Amino acid sequence: MAFIRYANEKDLADITYLMDELGYKTTQSEMKERLKKLSNHSDYHTFVAEIDHQVVGLLGLHIGLAYEFSGCYGRILCMVVNQEFRRMGIGQQLMAEAEKLIIKNEGNAIVLNSGNRVERADAHKFYLDLGDNLKSSGFVKKLV
């Protein structure tokens, strides 16, 4: 079981590595700037999963208002678990933490997009197994 917490500046190298695993090659200096900007917005939340002082998972969340329904929703902007630690429930822990925060903010849905590429097939199955519904090119899970 991983420890889920908010990311901090000490996590930069691990976060950069995880973004690369997700398919978004970046440098530590670029990632540092992105995280600095994101952390200055109260609607953005960056969670990490830690095992034995190693960051092995990352989830980026934005909480926003909806036009099409009352209340707010959470949008998963990135979610990745280190390939050596997959299928251990870490992704479920990260998603559960996101859901708790969305509900705390009176949100009633969680949405995300995942590329329609062969290498994303396992991710799509993961989201469907969590109860998300395939809707157009994205996933939506009603929380309330």
C-alpha positions as CSV (number, residue, x, y, z in Angstrom):
1,M,0.0,0.0,0.0
2,A,1.3,3.4,-1.0
3,F,1.2,6.6,1.0
4,I,-0.7,9.3,-1.0
5,R,0.3,12.9,-0.4
6,Y,0.6,16.3,-2.1
7,A,3.7,16.6,-4.3
8,N,6.6,18.9,-3.2
9,E,9.8,20.2,-4.8
10,K,11.7,17.2,-3.6
11,D,9.6,15.0,-5.9
12,L,10.8,16.8,-9.1
13,A,13.1,14.1,-10.5
14,D,10.5,11.3,-9.9
15,I,7.7,13.3,-11.4
16,T,9.8,14.1,-14.5
17,Y,10.5,10.4,-14.8
18,L,6.8,9.5,-14.4
19,M,5.8,12.0,-17.1
20,D,8.2,10.4,-19.4
21,E,6.7,7.0,-18.7
22,L,3.3,8.5,-19.5
23,G,4.6,9.4,-22.9
24,Y,5.4,13.1,-22.3
25,K,9.2,13.6,-22.4
26,T,10.2,16.7,-20.5
27,T,13.2,18.0,-18.6
28,Q,13.4,18.7,-14.9
29,S,13.6,22.4,-15.5
30,E,10.5,22.4,-17.6
31,M,8.6,20.3,-15.1
32,K,9.8,22.5,-12.3
33,E,8.2,25.5,-14.0
34,R,5.0,23.7,-14.7
35,L,4.6,22.6,-11.1
36,K,5.4,26.1,-9.9
37,K,2.6,27.5,-12.0
38,L,0.1,24.7,-11.2
39,S,0.8,25.1,-7.4
40,N,-0.1,28.8,-7.6
41,H,-3.7,27.9,-8.6
42,S,-5.9,26.6,-5.8
43,D,-8.0,24.5,-8.3
44,Y,-5.1,22.3,-9.3
45,H,-3.8,19.5,-7.1
46,T,-0.8,17.3,-7.6
47,F,-0.8,14.0,-5.7
48,V,2.0,11.4,-5.5
49,A,2.1,7.9,-4.3
50,E,5.1,7.0,-2.2
51,I,6.5,3.6,-1.2
52,D,9.7,3.4,0.9
53,H,10.5,7.1,0.3
54,Q,10.2,6.6,-3.5
55,V,7.6,8.4,-5.6
56,V,5.9,5.7,-7.7
57,G,2.7,7.3,-8.8
58,L,1.4,10.7,-9.9
59,L,-2.0,12.2,-10.4
60,G,-2.8,15.7,-11.5
61,L,-6.3,17.0,-10.9
62,H,-8.2,20.2,-11.8
63,I,-11.5,21.0,-10.1
64,G,-13.7,23.1,-12.3
65,L,-17.2,24.4,-12.6
66,A,-19.6,22.9,-15.2
67,Y,-21.8,24.6,-17.7
68,E,-23.9,21.5,-18.4
69,F,-24.8,20.6,-14.8
70,S,-24.9,22.2,-11.4
71,G,-21.9,21.9,-9.2
72,C,-18.4,21.2,-10.1
73,Y,-16.3,18.3,-11.4
74,G,-12.8,17.0,-11.3
75,R,-10.7,16.4,-14.4
76,I,-7.8,14.1,-14.2
77,L,-5.0,15.8,-16.2
78,C,-2.4,13.1,-15.7
79,M,-2.2,9.8,-14.0
80,V,0.6,7.3,-14.1
81,V,2.2,4.6,-11.9
82,N,5.8,3.5,-12.4
83,Q,5.7,0.4,-14.5
84,E,7.5,-1.6,-11.8
85,F,4.7,-0.9,-9.4
86,R,1.6,-1.4,-11.5
87,R,-1.2,-3.8,-10.6
88,M,-0.6,-3.2,-6.9
89,G,-3.6,-0.9,-6.3
90,I,-1.6,2.3,-6.4
91,G,-3.7,3.8,-9.3
92,Q,-6.9,3.0,-7.4
93,Q,-5.5,4.7,-4.3
94,L,-4.6,7.8,-6.3
95,M,-8.1,7.9,-8.0
96,A,-9.8,7.4,-4.6
97,E,-7.9,10.4,-3.2
98,A,-9.0,12.5,-6.2
99,E,-12.6,11.4,-5.7
100,K,-12.5,12.3,-2.0
101,L,-11.3,15.8,-2.8
102,I,-13.8,16.3,-5.6
103,I,-16.7,15.2,-3.2
104,K,-15.3,17.5,-0.5
105,N,-15.6,20.4,-3.0
106,E,-19.2,19.4,-3.7
107,G,-18.3,17.9,-7.1
108,N,-20.4,15.2,-8.6
109,A,-18.3,13.9,-11.5
110,I,-14.8,12.9,-12.5
111,V,-13.7,13.1,-16.1
112,L,-10.5,12.3,-17.9
113,N,-9.2,11.7,-21.4
114,S,-6.9,8.9,-22.4
115,G,-5.4,8.6,-25.9
116,N,-6.8,6.1,-28.3
117,R,-3.5,4.3,-28.8
118,V,-2.6,0.6,-28.4
119,E,-0.3,1.4,-25.5
120,R,-3.2,2.9,-23.6
121,A,-5.4,-0.3,-23.7
122,D,-4.5,-1.3,-20.1
123,A,-5.2,2.2,-18.9
124,H,-8.6,2.1,-20.6
125,K,-9.4,-1.2,-18.9
126,F,-8.3,0.2,-15.6
127,Y,-10.7,3.1,-15.9
128,L,-13.6,0.9,-17.0
129,D,-12.9,-1.4,-14.1
130,L,-13.2,1.6,-11.7
131,G,-16.7,2.2,-13.0
132,D,-16.0,5.0,-15.5
133,N,-18.1,5.0,-18.7
134,L,-16.7,5.5,-22.1
135,K,-18.2,8.7,-23.4
136,S,-17.0,10.1,-26.8
137,S,-13.2,10.3,-26.5
138,G,-13.1,10.5,-22.7
139,F,-14.2,8.8,-19.5
140,V,-16.7,10.0,-17.0
141,K,-17.6,8.6,-13.6
142,K,-20.6,10.0,-11.7
143,L,-19.8,10.3,-8.0
144,V,-23.2,11.3,-6.6
